[in-house]
Amino acid sequence: MLFQAYQNSNMIMLCLVLAAFLNMLQVRGATHIVGDRDGWSLFADSNNWTQGKEFHVGDVLVFNYEEHVHSVMQVNSTAYEDCIKDPYISLFASGSDSVVLSVVGQSWYICGVGDHCENGQKLSINVAP
């Protein structure tokens, strides 16, 4: 009888731990609308936009822009600095793209259309744990 009660308490504990773990998986980070109401555009000052913001793994960047007028390319630091469009890490072009931040460290994004990057349409953020 005592052994059965011990087994039941272990099963209850396992269920509680599993429920807590599943709940943690559903927790999402903050959502950041890049450029706020101006969106991802040539005229948005991305350096100013990042001031005072913290970015963490699990947060979501939302890039809103007119489809076919802009795009979002995730690139490395060299491509960011020199506005090199190929190769890129990821390409988004829907006009409403959500990017989940999954890696700690620096992340770089540029517009891949025309000379938009050269004219300042780029974003660099530091992602914390």
ZIVENSUL-V427663 format. One record per residue. N is the residue number from 0. SS is DSSP state (h for helix, s for strand, l for the rest). PHI is phi as a letter, one per 20 degrees, with the letter a starting at -180 (none if undefined). OMEGA is omega in radians with two decimals (none if undefined). Layout:
# ZIVENSUL-V427663
n:N ss:SS phi:PHI omega:OMEGA
n:N ss:SS phi:PHI omega:OMEGA
This chain:
# ZIVENSUL-V427663
n:0 ss:l phi:none omega:3.13
n:1 ss:h phi:f omega:3.12
n:2 ss:h phi:f omega:3.14
n:3 ss:h phi:f omega:3.10
n:4 ss:h phi:f omega:3.11
n:5 ss:h phi:f omega:3.12
n:6 ss:h phi:f omega:3.14
n:7 ss:h phi:f omega:3.14
n:8 ss:h phi:f omega:3.07
n:9 ss:h phi:f omega:3.14
n:10 ss:h phi:f omega:3.11
n:11 ss:h phi:f omega:3.13
n:12 ss:h phi:f omega:3.11
n:13 ss:h phi:f omega:3.12
n:14 ss:h phi:f omega:3.13
n:15 ss:h phi:f omega:3.12
n:16 ss:h phi:f omega:3.13
n:17 ss:h phi:f omega:3.12
n:18 ss:h phi:f omega:3.12
n:19 ss:h phi:f omega:3.13
n:20 ss:h phi:f omega:3.13
n:21 ss:h phi:f omega:3.09
n:22 ss:h phi:f omega:3.12
n:23 ss:h phi:f omega:3.14
n:24 ss:h phi:f omega:-3.11
n:25 ss:h phi:e omega:-3.13
n:26 ss:l phi:f omega:3.11
n:27 ss:l phi:d omega:3.10
n:28 ss:l phi:f omega:3.13
n:29 ss:l phi:f omega:3.06
n:30 ss:s phi:d omega:-3.13
n:31 ss:s phi:d omega:3.07
n:32 ss:s phi:e omega:-3.08
n:33 ss:l phi:f omega:-3.13
n:34 ss:l phi:n omega:-3.08
n:35 ss:h phi:l omega:-3.04
n:36 ss:h phi:f omega:3.09
n:37 ss:h phi:f omega:-3.13
n:38 ss:l phi:m omega:-3.14
n:39 ss:l phi:e omega:-3.07
n:40 ss:l phi:b omega:3.11
n:41 ss:l phi:f omega:-3.01
n:42 ss:l phi:e omega:3.11
n:43 ss:l phi:f omega:3.11
n:44 ss:l phi:e omega:-3.05
n:45 ss:h phi:f omega:3.10
n:46 ss:h phi:f omega:3.10
n:47 ss:h phi:f omega:-3.11
n:48 ss:h phi:f omega:-3.09
n:49 ss:h phi:f omega:-3.10
n:50 ss:l phi:g omega:3.10
n:51 ss:l phi:n omega:3.13
n:52 ss:l phi:e omega:3.02
n:53 ss:l phi:d omega:-3.14
n:54 ss:s phi:d omega:-3.09
n:55 ss:s phi:c omega:3.03
n:56 ss:l phi:g omega:-3.11
n:57 ss:l phi:o omega:3.06
n:58 ss:l phi:f omega:-3.13
n:59 ss:s phi:c omega:2.98
n:60 ss:s phi:e omega:3.09
n:61 ss:s phi:d omega:3.11
n:62 ss:s phi:d omega:3.09
n:63 ss:s phi:d omega:-3.11
n:64 ss:l phi:a omega:3.11
n:65 ss:l phi:f omega:3.14
n:66 ss:s phi:g omega:-3.13
n:67 ss:l phi:m omega:3.10
n:68 ss:l phi:d omega:3.13
n:69 ss:s phi:c omega:2.98
n:70 ss:l phi:b omega:3.08
n:71 ss:s phi:c omega:3.07
n:72 ss:s phi:c omega:2.98
n:73 ss:s phi:e omega:-3.03
n:74 ss:s phi:c omega:3.05
n:75 ss:l phi:e omega:-3.04
n:76 ss:h phi:f omega:3.14
n:77 ss:h phi:f omega:3.12
n:78 ss:h phi:f omega:3.10
n:79 ss:h phi:f omega:-3.09
n:80 ss:h phi:f omega:-3.04
n:81 ss:h phi:d omega:-3.12
n:82 ss:l phi:l omega:3.09
n:83 ss:l phi:e omega:-3.02
n:84 ss:l phi:e omega:-3.11
n:85 ss:l phi:b omega:0.08
n:86 ss:l phi:e omega:3.09
n:87 ss:l phi:c omega:3.12
n:88 ss:l phi:e omega:3.13
n:89 ss:s phi:b omega:3.10
n:90 ss:s phi:c omega:3.10
n:91 ss:s phi:c omega:-3.09
n:92 ss:l phi:b omega:-3.08
n:93 ss:l phi:e omega:-3.05
n:94 ss:l phi:n omega:3.09
n:95 ss:s phi:b omega:-3.02
n:96 ss:s phi:d omega:3.09
n:97 ss:s phi:d omega:-3.12
n:98 ss:s phi:d omega:3.10
n:99 ss:s phi:e omega:3.13
n:100 ss:l phi:f omega:-3.00
n:101 ss:l phi:c omega:-3.07
n:102 ss:l phi:c omega:3.08
n:103 ss:l phi:f omega:3.10
n:104 ss:s phi:p omega:-3.08
n:105 ss:s phi:f omega:3.03
n:106 ss:s phi:c omega:-3.07
n:107 ss:s phi:c omega:-3.13
n:108 ss:s phi:c omega:3.08
n:109 ss:s phi:c omega:2.96
n:110 ss:l phi:e omega:-3.10
n:111 ss:l phi:e omega:-3.10
n:112 ss:l phi:e omega:3.05
n:113 ss:l phi:l omega:3.13
n:114 ss:l phi:d omega:-3.10
n:115 ss:l phi:g omega:3.12
n:116 ss:l phi:f omega:-3.14
n:117 ss:l phi:g omega:3.12
n:118 ss:l phi:e omega:2.99
n:119 ss:l phi:o omega:-3.14
n:120 ss:l phi:e omega:3.12
n:121 ss:s phi:b omega:-3.04
n:122 ss:s phi:b omega:3.06
n:123 ss:s phi:c omega:3.12
n:124 ss:s phi:c omega:3.05
n:125 ss:s phi:d omega:-3.09
n:126 ss:s phi:d omega:3.12
n:127 ss:s phi:e omega:3.11
n:128 ss:l phi:f omega:none
